[in-house]
Amino acid sequence: MRPLKYTIILLSAATTSLAGPLAYGICQAGCSGLVVACYSAAGFTFGTVAAAAAPAAIVGCNSAYGTCQAACAASLFAPTL
């Protein structure tokens, strides 16, 4: 009966923690993979196109990348157990 008592005490003391850097890093890696695929589909290599010379497809990739990164910021404060 004692192990059950200690288990209950430990579980009641458990609190929600933040996913933080791990979830954020996983999300950012996903965004990076998607933007590389987007550039590749447009026939370019990510990181090699100058902003002034960017075609519309690349501008779209960059916009989607920024939106994805902004969504990742929410994972910094997402609670997990």
CORFEN-V655060 format. One record per pair of residues at least 24 apart in sequence whose ideal C-beta (glycine too) atoms are under 6 Angstrom apart, sorted by the first residue. I is the first residue (numbers start at 1). J is the second residue. Records with the same first field share a line. If there is no record, write none. Layout:
# CORFEN-V655060
I=J / J
This chain:
# CORFEN-V655060
16=79
19=75 / 78 / 80
20=76
23=75
24=72 / 75 / 76
27=72 / 75
28=72
31=68 / 69
35=61 / 65
